């Protein structure tokens, strides 16, 4: 009938992931406490915005403002009393009512966590005030000592009165030895005694709570452990302390975590001590504090190096009419309050820890990180309705409090904040974690139905002793008072039962209403989930069909991939073969390069030797020509430096040889050039020694030097006949169509030498600056006439010939190719 309705998807919002707190779950309550700065002039980054909001301001630019909300924010001026009444007092009330609670402080190092938990003799913290309130409330309802005894498995057993009296007598005969820390000096003992005296003078808390079950007997047990480097150590273990004193072992033995029959985690082998008043309880606590590990760091003179857990367990059971504890353990109720002082998170760069301190800081940070991970997973599971595994077992701290997060009791957390600007980054991370923790919902652990049925069964077992005496005589004064007392006691018990049943009825009605509301809410949620489940089943079928189609496509793709892989392998083999051929070709190429390089080196060496030989030959030839040139210059110098008489002899000698020459030429040839004339002309000379006419004649008769130009005439042999002279016989250089530049510097002489070159197509200049660019372009040949004096007194004429070619820069340049030397020798005398 309902199938058709469920087939339709309801068009409304999904069910809320977080149920209302008033139904079956309560959130983790987080409180924030600000610590005042030690120096008022220091910069602050935290400000109390209102009673529930805190403002975090970044000290550096850009300025960032962050707001975080908590259950309540305590200002810097808040007292320990105000903090206790708001945070811890409700947990103590639940503890006396048989409920569990967990209170822990969280924050960075040096933020005031230990002060919040313990305080000082002048200003007590949460822990001593809790002990005072517990014993103020219990009062005379305490049970006889050893009426309840720990069974070693996280439970208790009720002992009979004789057994309890026997254990008490043993304790008086063998009292617990006062244990001190090993190898302590008397100075340290005096310090501890002074500290104990200061705590004895502390102001005790006077607050008391009305007991919910005034006919119960109560017993208080305490235990104190620390979690150091992820190991659990019992701070109240006197046996281990005695062994340390005797130096039997070097390190206390760590304790194991186990689960009892109800899957509750506890410290196996831990010491639980029954205390009868707050003073005794606080003395035991101080004994554990002195054994706790603390150290000096750059940020805190007494920094806690471990997480400390102080457990207060209250065992209560009903009493009979004679105020004796009923030995039926079904009526026994055990509740626990755990006060945890977490070690502060640290940054190594600020605390400057090294060695063992650095290892401790790493262990502390790892345990706090595991706590954050557990909170994040719990919040994610509740938000997304998922079922991820919470990593409780990754660290001993989270494993110990696993039951509280799974619904064994109420959880409260105090965030201690240092308002200094230097702690901005760490404080921001603490705020984020604390705000996220508030979103975790913890299931309530109360089971009212069970309590009611147990109470009913308990009251039915109550029975008063009926007086054994019978009333035979109306005037009997002994039997009447017994019966009157019996009926009054019975009436009193009946009234107590009625009041108790009425309270439990009211409590049951309110809880029944809550359960009914929760049941309605869950029914709605279940209906929505069923509809959603059907829709998801349809989606699952569609997805299954798509998956089958995808599988077929995948098979086809796999076949195609297999074919492509085969082709790929074939191509790979071809590529490998080509690579091998390429490698062989590269090797052959490298060998060819090596052979060619060797041949080139050999040819280069051979050509180098040939060029060196040719160069040496040319250098030798140039050196010979240079020697000849130097000899000629030497002769010119001697002629120029000779006397005028020699010149007169030359004139006479010339006139005797050539009588038909004009007088001007003879005069020009007979005059010895002065030094000024020699300077203006291109003939350069130097001072040389005088030579005689005989030497001059002998030099004329000498044969020409090897290597001179073929145009140079050889000197004739001495003969008696006069030489034939034809002054107009000249040799022409203009045999072709070339145009010559006839360069005759100032002072050039016309000696009328036989075979003197005659240039027709020419441009005569005395200075090359007279030529223009066009003239240079039109001329292709160049001739320079130059005179030099030789040793025999004659003048030798040199004609330097070359080609005019254009240069790269747009001008012209001359490349000399030939030199002609012309000599005119006079015949010797007869």
C-alpha positions in Angstrom: 0.0 0.0 0.0 2.8 2.3 0.8 4.9 1.2 -2.2 3.3 3.7 -4.6 3.8 6.6 -2.2 7.5 5.7 -1.6 8.1 5.6 -5.4 7.7 9.3 -5.6 10.6 11.5 -4.6 9.5 14.1 -2.1 10.3 17.7 -3.1 11.6 19.1 0.1 14.8 19.8 1.9 17.0 17.0 3.0 16.9 16.0 6.7 19.2 18.1 8.9 22.5 16.5 9.6 22.8 17.9 13.1 19.9 17.0 15.4 18.7 19.5 17.9 20.7 19.6 21.1 17.7 19.3 23.2 16.8 15.8 21.9 19.6 13.3 22.5 22.9 15.1 21.9 24.8 17.9 23.4 27.5 20.0 21.8 31.0 20.2 23.2 31.0 23.4 25.3 34.0 25.7 24.8 34.9 28.6 27.0 37.6 31.2 26.4 39.8 32.8 29.1 42.1 35.7 28.4 45.4 36.0 30.2 46.5 39.6 31.0 49.9 40.7 29.7 52.8 40.8 32.1 53.8 44.2 30.8 51.0 46.6 30.2 53.0 48.4 27.5 53.1 45.2 25.3 51.0 45.1 22.1 47.9 42.9 22.2 46.2 41.1 19.4 43.1 39.7 21.3 40.2 41.7 22.6 36.9 40.6 24.2 34.2 41.8 21.9 31.2 40.7 24.1 30.3 37.9 26.4 30.4 35.3 23.7 32.7 36.8 21.0 36.4 37.4 20.9 38.1 39.7 18.3 41.5 38.8 16.9 43.5 41.6 15.2 46.7 41.0 13.3 49.6 43.2 14.6 51.2 43.6 11.1 49.8 45.2 8.0 47.5 44.5 6.2 45.3 44.7 9.3 43.1 41.6 9.6 40.2 41.3 12.0 38.8 37.9 12.9 35.8 37.1 15.2 35.3 33.8 17.0 32.3 32.8 19.1 32.2 30.6 22.2 29.9 29.6 25.0 31.4 32.4 27.2 34.4 34.6 27.1 36.1 35.5 30.4 38.0 38.8 30.4 41.4 39.3 31.9 39.9 40.5 35.2 37.9 37.3 35.7 38.6 35.5 39.0 39.1 31.8 39.6 35.8 31.7 41.5 33.8 33.1 38.5 35.5 30.6 36.2 34.8 27.7 38.5 31.1 28.6 39.1 30.4 28.9 35.4 32.4 26.0 34.0 33.3 23.4 36.6 30.4 23.6 39.1 27.8 22.0 36.8 30.2 19.1 36.1 30.6 18.5 39.8 26.8 18.5 40.2 26.5 15.9 37.4 29.3 13.9 39.0 27.3 13.7 42.3 24.2 12.7 40.2 26.1 9.8 38.7 27.1 11.3 35.4 30.5 11.5 33.8 32.3 14.7 32.7 35.5 15.8 31.0 37.1 19.2 31.4 40.4 20.0 29.7 42.4 23.2 29.1 43.9 23.9 25.7 46.2 26.6 24.4 49.7 27.5 23.5 52.6 27.4 25.9 52.6 30.0 28.7 48.9 30.8 28.2 47.8 30.0 31.8 46.5 26.5 31.5 48.1 25.1 34.7 47.1 28.2 36.6 43.5 27.7 35.6 43.5 24.1 36.7 45.6 24.3 39.9 46.0 28.0 40.7 48.1 29.0 43.7 47.6 29.0 47.5 46.2 32.5 47.4 43.9 31.9 44.4 42.8 28.3 44.1 42.2 26.8 40.7 39.4 24.5 39.4 40.8 21.3 40.8 41.0 22.2 44.6 37.6 23.9 44.4 36.1 20.7 42.9 37.5 18.7 45.7 36.1 21.1 48.3 32.6 21.2 46.8 32.5 17.4 46.5 33.3 16.8 50.2 31.1 19.8 51.3 28.2 18.2 49.5 28.7 14.6 50.6 29.1 15.5 54.3 27.9 12.7 56.5 26.8 10.5 53.7 30.3 9.1 53.2 30.6 5.4 53.5 32.9 3.5 55.8 36.4 3.4 54.3 37.1 0.3 52.2 33.3 -0.3 51.8 34.0 0.0 48.1 37.2 -1.5 46.7 38.6 -1.2 43.2 38.7 -4.6 41.4 41.6 -3.6 39.1 39.5 -3.8 35.9 37.9 -0.3 36.0 35.2 -1.4 38.4 34.4 -1.6 42.1 33.1 -4.3 44.4 31.2 -3.8 47.6 32.8 -5.3 50.7 31.0 -6.5 53.8 31.5 -4.7 57.0 34.0 -7.2 58.5 36.1 -7.1 55.3 36.2 -3.3 55.3 37.2 -3.2 59.0 40.0 -5.7 58.3 41.4 -3.6 55.4 41.2 -0.5 57.6 43.1 -2.3 60.4 45.8 -3.3 57.9 46.2 0.2 56.8 46.7 1.4 60.3 49.2 -1.3 61.0 51.1 -0.7 57.7 50.5 3.0 56.8 51.4 4.2 53.3 54.9 5.5 53.3 55.3 9.1 52.4 57.2 9.0 49.2 59.7 11.6 48.2 61.4 12.2 45.0 64.7 10.2 44.8 68.0 11.7 45.7 66.5 15.0 47.0 68.6 17.3 49.1 67.3 18.6 52.5 67.0 22.0 50.8 64.5 20.7 48.3 62.6 18.9 51.1 62.4 22.2 53.0 61.1 23.8 49.9 58.4 21.1 49.6 57.4 21.5 53.2 57.1 25.2 52.8 55.0 24.7 49.7 52.7 22.2 51.6 52.3 24.7 54.5 51.3 27.4 52.0 48.6 25.1 50.5 47.4 24.2 53.9 46.6 27.8 54.5 44.6 28.2 51.3 41.1 29.5 51.4 38.7 26.6 50.9 35.6 26.7 48.7 32.4 26.8 50.8 29.9 26.0 48.1 27.9 22.8 48.5 25.4 21.0 46.2 22.3 19.2 47.3 22.6 15.5 46.8 20.1 14.0 44.4 20.1 10.7 46.4 20.4 11.6 50.1 19.9 7.9 51.1 23.0 6.8 49.3 26.5 6.2 50.7 29.4 7.9 48.8 33.0 7.1 48.4 35.6 9.3 46.6 38.6 7.8 44.7 41.3 9.8 42.9 44.0 8.8 40.4 46.6 10.9 38.7 48.5 10.0 35.5 50.6 11.8 32.9 51.1 11.2 29.2 54.8 11.9 28.4 56.2 11.2 24.9 53.1 9.1 24.2 53.7 6.9 27.3 51.4 6.8 30.3 53.0 7.0 33.8 51.3 6.7 37.1 52.1 9.7 39.3 50.7 8.0 42.5 52.5 4.7 42.2 54.5 4.5 45.5 56.0 1.2 44.6 57.6 2.6 41.5 58.8 5.6 43.4 60.4 3.3 46.0 62.3 1.5 43.3 63.5 4.8 41.9 64.7 5.7 45.4 66.6 2.5 45.7 67.9 2.9 42.1 66.7 -0.5 41.1 65.5 0.8 37.7 66.3 3.9 35.7 62.9 4.8 34.2 59.4 4.3 35.6 57.4 1.6 33.9 54.7 2.9 31.6 51.1 1.8 31.9 48.9 0.2 29.3 45.4 1.2 28.1 42.8 -1.5 28.2 39.0 -1.9 27.8 36.7 -3.2 30.5 33.7 -5.4 30.0 31.6 -2.3 29.0 34.2 -1.3 26.4 35.4 1.6 28.5 39.1 2.6 28.2 41.1 2.8 31.4 44.7 2.8 32.6 45.6 -0.8 33.5 47.4 -1.1 36.8 46.8 2.5 37.8 46.7 3.5 41.4 43.3 4.7 42.8 43.3 6.1 46.3 40.2 6.5 48.4 40.2 9.9 50.2 37.9 11.0 53.0 38.3 14.8 52.9 39.6 17.5 50.6 42.8 18.1 52.4 43.8 14.4 52.0 42.8 14.5 48.4 44.8 17.7 47.7 47.9 16.3 49.4 47.8 13.3 47.2 47.4 15.6 44.2 50.5 17.6 45.2 52.5 14.5 45.6 51.7 13.7 41.9 52.5 17.3 40.9 56.0 17.0 42.3 56.6 13.9 40.2 55.3 15.5 37.1 57.8 16.5 34.4 58.3 20.2 33.9 61.2 22.1 32.4 62.5 25.6 31.7 62.0 27.1 28.2 62.5 30.5 26.6 58.8 31.3 27.0 57.9 29.6 30.4 60.0 29.1 33.5 58.0 26.0 34.5 56.7 24.5 31.2 54.7 21.3 31.4 56.3 18.6 29.3 53.4 16.2 29.6 49.6 16.0 29.6 48.3 15.4 33.1 45.0 13.7 33.8 43.4 13.9 37.3 40.5 11.6 37.7 37.8 11.9 40.5 35.6 8.9 40.7 32.6 8.8 43.0 31.0 5.4 43.9 27.5 5.5 45.4 25.2 2.8 46.6 21.9 2.8 48.6 21.9 2.1 52.3 19.6 0.1 54.4 17.7 1.3 57.5 20.8 0.9 59.7 22.9 3.0 57.4 24.8 0.1 56.0 25.6 -0.2 52.3 23.5 -2.7 50.4 25.9 -5.2 49.0 24.0 -5.8 45.8 26.3 -4.3 43.1 23.4 -3.8 40.7 22.5 -0.7 42.6 26.0 0.7 42.6 26.6 3.8 40.5 30.1 4.9 39.4 30.7 8.4 38.0 33.9 10.1 36.9 35.2 13.6 36.4 38.5 14.0 34.5 40.4 17.2 34.8 43.0 17.4 32.0 45.9 19.9 31.9 47.2 19.7 28.3 50.7 20.7 27.6 50.9 23.8 25.3 51.7 23.6 21.6 55.2 25.0 20.9 57.2 26.4 18.1 60.8 25.4 18.2 62.0 28.7 16.8 60.5 30.6 19.7 61.1 28.2 22.6 64.7 27.5 21.5 64.4 23.9 22.5 67.1 21.4 21.7 67.9 17.8 22.6 65.4 16.2 25.0 63.2 19.4 25.1 62.9 19.3 21.3 61.8 15.6 21.4 59.2 16.5 24.1 57.9 19.4 22.0 57.5 17.1 19.0 55.6 14.5 21.1 53.3 17.2 22.5 52.6 18.7 19.1 51.9 15.2 17.6 49.3 14.4 20.4 47.6 17.8 19.9 47.5 17.2 16.2 45.9 13.8 16.7 43.3 15.4 18.9 42.5 17.9 16.1 42.3 15.1 13.6 39.7 13.2 15.8 37.6 16.4 16.2 37.7 17.0 12.4 36.6 13.4 11.6 33.8 13.5 14.2 32.5 16.8 12.8 32.7 15.5 9.2 30.9 12.3 10.1 28.1 14.3 11.7 27.8 16.8 8.9 27.9 14.4 6.0 26.3 11.4 7.8 29.4 9.4 7.0 31.0 6.7 9.0 34.7 7.4 8.8 37.0 5.7 11.3 38.1 8.2 14.0 41.8 7.8 14.7 41.6 7.5 18.4 44.3 4.9 18.7 46.9 7.1 16.9 47.8 8.6 20.3 47.4 7.7 24.0 45.7 11.0 24.8 42.8 10.5 22.3 42.5 6.8 23.0 42.1 7.5 26.8 39.1 9.8 26.2 37.5 7.8 23.4 34.5 7.0 25.6 33.7 10.6 26.3 33.5 11.5 22.6 31.3 8.5 22.0 28.7 9.5 24.6 29.9 8.6 28.0 29.6 12.0 29.5 29.6 15.8 29.0 32.7 17.5 27.6 33.8 21.0 28.3 36.9 22.8 27.1 38.6 26.0 28.3 40.7 27.8 25.8 43.5 29.8 27.4 44.6 32.7 25.3 47.7 34.8 25.6 46.8 38.3 24.3 50.4 39.2 23.3 51.0 40.2 19.7 53.9 37.8 19.3 51.5 34.9 19.7 49.1 35.9 16.9 49.7 33.0 14.5 49.5 30.3 17.2 46.4 32.0 18.8 44.7 32.0 15.4 45.1 28.3 15.0 43.9 27.7 18.6 40.8 29.7 17.9 40.0 27.9 14.7 40.3 24.5 16.4 38.2 25.6 19.4 35.4 27.0 17.1 35.4 23.8 15.1 35.2 21.7 18.3 31.9 23.3 19.3 30.3 21.7 16.2 30.9 18.2 17.6 27.8 16.7 19.1 28.1 14.2 22.0 25.4 11.7 22.7 23.9 11.9 26.2 24.8 9.0 28.5 21.7 9.1 30.7 19.4 6.1 30.7 16.4 7.1 32.8 14.3 3.9 32.3 17.1 1.8 33.7 17.5 4.2 36.7 13.8 4.1 37.4 13.5 0.3 37.3 16.6 -0.1 39.4 15.3 2.3 42.0 11.9 0.5 42.0 13.6 -2.8 42.5 15.8 -1.2 45.2 12.9 0.2 47.1 11.0 -3.1 47.0 13.9 -4.8 48.7 13.8 -2.5 51.6 12.5 -4.2 54.7 12.4 -3.0 58.3 13.0 -5.3 61.2 9.7 -6.1 62.9 9.9 -6.1 66.7 10.1 -9.6 68.0 8.2 -8.8 71.2 4.5 -9.3 71.3 2.1 -6.9 72.9 0.5 -9.0 75.7 0.0 -6.3 78.4 -1.5 -2.9 77.5 0.6 -1.3 80.2 3.9 -2.7 78.8 6.3 0.3 78.6 9.0 -1.6 76.7 7.1 -3.1 73.7 5.0 0.0 72.9 8.0 2.3 72.2 9.5 -0.3 69.9 6.3 -0.6 67.8 5.8 3.1 67.8 9.4 3.6 66.5 8.8 0.9 63.9 5.7 2.5 62.5 7.3 5.9 62.5 10.2 4.6 60.6 7.9 2.8 58.2 5.9 6.0 57.6 9.1 7.9 57.0 10.3 5.4 54.5 6.9 5.4 52.8 7.0 9.2 52.5 10.6 9.0 51.1 9.5 6.4 48.6 6.5 8.5 47.5 8.6 11.6 47.1 11.3 9.7 45.2 8.7 8.0 43.0 7.0 11.4 42.3 10.3 13.0 41.3 11.2 10.0 39.2 7.7 10.1 37.6 8.1 13.8 36.7 11.6 13.1 35.4 10.3 10.1 33.4 7.5 12.2 32.0 9.8 15.0 30.8 12.2 12.4 29.4 9.4 10.5 27.8 8.2 13.7 26.1 11.7 14.4 24.8 12.0 10.8 23.6 8.6 11.1 21.9 9.7 14.3 20.1 12.9 12.7 19.2 11.0 9.7 18.0 8.8 11.8 15.8 11.8 13.6 14.4 13.5 10.3 13.7 10.4 8.9 12.0 10.3 11.9 9.7 13.9 11.5 9.0 13.5 7.8 8.3 10.7 8.4 5.9 12.7 10.9 4.0 15.7 8.6 4.0 13.5 5.7 2.7 12.3 7.9 -0.2 15.8 9.0 -0.8 17.0 5.4 -0.7 14.4 4.3 -3.3 15.6 7.1 -5.6 19.1 6.1 -5.0 18.2 2.5 -5.9 16.8 3.6 -9.2 19.9 5.7 -9.8 21.9 2.6 -8.9 20.1 0.5 -11.5 20.7 3.2 -14.1 24.3 3.3 -13.1 24.6 -0.5 -13.3 23.3 -0.4 -16.9 25.7 2.3 -17.7 28.5 0.3 -16.1 27.6 -2.8 -18.2 27.7 -0.7 -21.3 31.0 0.9 -20.1 32.4 -2.6 -19.5 31.5 -3.6 -23.1 33.1 -0.5 -24.4 36.1 -1.2 -22.2 36.4 -4.7 -23.7 36.4 -3.3 -27.2 38.9 -0.6 -26.2 41.1 -3.3 -24.6 41.1 -5.3 -27.8 41.9 -2.2 -29.8 44.6 -1.4 -27.3 46.0 -4.9 -27.7 46.2 -4.5 -31.5 47.8 -1.1 -31.1 50.3 -2.5 -28.7 51.2 -5.2 -31.3 51.7 -2.5 -34.0 53.6 -0.4 -31.5 55.9 -3.4 -30.9 56.5 -3.8 -34.6 57.2 -0.2 -35.1 59.4 -0.2 -32.1 61.4 -3.1 -33.6 61.7 -1.1 -36.9 62.8 1.9 -35.0 65.4 -0.1 -33.1 66.7 -1.5 -36.5 66.9 2.0 -37.9 68.6 3.2 -34.7 71.2 0.5 -35.1 71.8 1.5 -38.8 72.1 5.1 -37.7 74.5 4.2 -35.0 76.6 2.2 -37.6 76.5 5.2 -40.0 77.5 7.6 -37.2 80.4 5.4 -36.3 81.5 5.2 -39.9 81.1 9.0 -40.2 83.2 9.5 -37.1 85.9 7.2 -38.5 85.8 9.2 -41.8 86.1 12.5 -40.0 89.1 11.1 -38.1 90.8 10.0 -41.3 90.1 13.3 -43.1 91.3 15.2 -40.1 94.5 13.2 -40.2 95.0 13.8 -43.9 94.3 17.5 -43.5 96.8 17.8 -40.7 99.4 15.9 -42.9 98.7 18.2 -45.9 98.8 21.3 -43.7 102.2 20.2 -42.4 103.5 19.6 -45.9 102.3 23.0 -47.2 103.6 24.6 -44.2 107.1 23.2 -44.8 106.9 24.3 -48.5 105.7 27.8 -47.6 108.4 28.1 -45.0 111.1 27.1 -47.6 109.7 29.6 -50.2 109.5 32.3 -47.5 113.1 31.7 -46.5 114.1 32.0 -50.2 112.2 35.2 -50.7 113.6 36.6 -47.5 117.1 35.8 -48.7 116.4 37.4 -52.1 115.0 40.5 -50.4 118.0 40.7 -48.1 120.3 40.6 -51.2 118.3 43.3 -52.9 118.4 45.4 -49.7 122.1 45.0 -49.6 122.4 46.2 -53.2 120.2 49.2 -52.4 122.3 50.1 -49.4 125.4 49.9 -51.5 123.9 52.2 -54.1 122.8 54.7 -51.4 126.3 54.6 -50.1 127.7 55.5 -53.5 125.3 58.4 -53.8 126.3 59.7 -50.4 130.0 59.6 -51.4 129.2 61.5 -54.6 127.3 64.2 -52.8 130.0 64.6 -50.2 132.8 64.8 -52.7 134.8 68.1 -53.7 133.9 70.6 -56.5 137.1 69.7 -58.4 135.7 66.3 -59.0 132.6 67.9 -60.5 134.7 70.0 -62.7 136.5 66.9 -63.9 133.2 65.3 -64.6 132.1 68.3 -66.7 135.3 68.2 -68.6 135.1 64.5 -69.0 131.5 64.8 -70.2 132.3 67.6 -72.7 135.1 65.5 -74.0 132.8 62.6 -74.5 129.8 64.5 -75.8 131.0 67.8 -77.5 127.7 68.2 -79.4 125.5 68.6 -76.3 124.1 72.1 -75.7 125.8 74.3 -73.3 122.8 74.5 -70.9 122.8 70.7 -70.5 126.5 70.7 -70.0 126.2 73.5 -67.5 123.5 71.7 -65.7 125.4 68.5 -65.6 128.7 70.0 -64.6 127.3 72.0 -61.6 127.4 70.1 -58.4 124.0 70.3 -56.7 124.1 72.3 -53.5 122.6 70.9 -50.3 119.5 73.1 -50.8 118.9 71.6 -54.2 119.4 68.2 -52.9 116.8 68.9 -50.3 114.1 70.1 -52.8 114.6 67.2 -55.1 113.7 63.6 -54.4 117.4 62.5 -54.4 118.3 61.9 -50.8 122.0 61.8 -49.9 124.3 61.9 -47.0 127.8 62.9 -46.4 130.4 60.5 -47.8 134.2 60.5 -48.2 135.9 61.9 -51.3 137.1 59.7 -54.0 139.7 60.3 -56.6 139.2 60.4 -60.3 141.0 57.2 -60.7 138.7 55.4 -58.3 135.7 56.9 -60.2 137.0 55.7 -63.6 137.7 52.3 -62.1 134.2 52.1 -60.7 132.8 52.9 -64.2 134.8 50.0 -65.7 133.4 47.5 -63.2 130.7 45.2 -64.5 127.0 45.7 -63.4 125.7 44.0 -60.3 123.7 40.8 -60.7 120.0 41.4 -60.3 119.7 44.9 -61.9 117.2 45.6 -64.6 118.0 44.6 -68.1 117.4 48.2 -69.3 120.5 49.3 -67.5 123.3 49.7 -70.0 126.6 48.1 -69.3 129.6 50.4 -69.1 131.7 50.2 -72.3 135.3 49.0 -72.4 138.0 51.6 -72.6 138.9 52.3 -76.2 140.6 55.0 -78.1 137.7 55.7 -80.4 135.1 58.3 -79.3 131.6 56.9 -78.5 128.8 57.4 -80.9 126.2 59.7 -79.4 122.7 60.3 -80.7 120.9 62.6 -78.2 117.6 62.2 -79.9 117.6 58.4 -79.6 114.9 57.6 -77.0 112.9 54.6 -75.9 109.1 55.1 -75.6 106.9 53.8 -72.8 103.7 54.7 -74.8 103.5 51.6 -76.9 99.9 51.0 -76.0 96.8 53.1 -75.4 97.4 53.5 -71.7 97.6 57.0 -70.2 100.5 57.6 -68.0 101.1 59.8 -65.0 104.7 61.1 -65.4 105.7 62.1 -61.9 108.9 64.2 -61.9 109.5 65.8 -58.5 111.0 69.3 -58.4 114.8 69.2 -59.1 114.7 66.3 -61.5 117.5 66.7 -64.1 117.4 66.1 -67.9 120.7 64.3 -68.4 120.1 63.2 -72.0 120.8 59.6 -71.1 120.7 57.1 -74.0 117.6 55.0 -74.1 115.9 57.4 -71.7 112.1 56.5 -71.8 109.9 58.9 -73.7 106.2 59.0 -72.8 103.7 60.4 -75.3 100.3 59.8 -73.8 101.0 61.2 -70.3 100.1 63.7 -67.7 103.2 65.3 -66.2 103.1 66.5 -62.6 105.6 67.5 -60.0 103.2 66.9 -57.1 100.5 64.3 -56.9 98.2 66.8 -55.2 97.8 68.6 -58.6 95.9 65.6 -59.9 92.1 65.5 -59.6 89.9 62.5 -59.0 88.9 62.3 -62.7 92.5 62.5 -63.8 93.3 59.5 -61.6 90.4 57.6 -63.0 91.6 58.3 -66.6 95.2 57.1 -66.0 96.1 53.5 -65.7 99.9 53.7 -65.6 102.3 55.5 -63.3 106.0 56.4 -63.7 108.3 58.0 -61.1 111.7 59.4 -62.1 114.4 59.4 -59.5 118.1 60.3 -59.6 120.9 58.8 -57.4 124.7 59.4 -57.5 126.9 56.4 -57.8 130.5 55.8 -56.6 132.2 56.8 -59.9 130.7 60.3 -59.9 128.0 59.6 -62.4 124.2 60.0 -61.8 122.0 57.0 -62.1 118.4 57.5 -63.1 115.7 55.2 -61.7 112.2 54.9 -63.3 109.7 53.2 -61.0 106.7 51.9 -63.0 103.4 50.7 -61.8 99.6 50.3 -62.4 96.9 52.7 -61.1 93.9 50.7 -59.7 90.9 52.0 -57.8 90.8 51.4 -54.1 87.9 50.2 -51.8 87.4 53.6 -50.3 86.7 55.3 -53.7 90.3 56.6 -54.3 93.2 55.1 -56.3 96.3 53.2 -55.4 99.6 52.3 -57.2 101.0 48.9 -57.4 104.7 49.0 -58.5 105.7 46.2 -60.8 109.0 47.3 -62.5 112.1 49.4 -61.9 114.5 50.7 -64.7 117.9 52.0 -63.9 119.7 54.2 -66.5 123.3 55.1 -66.3 125.4 57.3 -68.5 129.1 56.6 -68.2 131.8 58.8 -69.7 134.6 57.1 -71.7 137.9 56.8 -70.0 140.7 59.1 -71.1 143.1 58.0 -73.7 
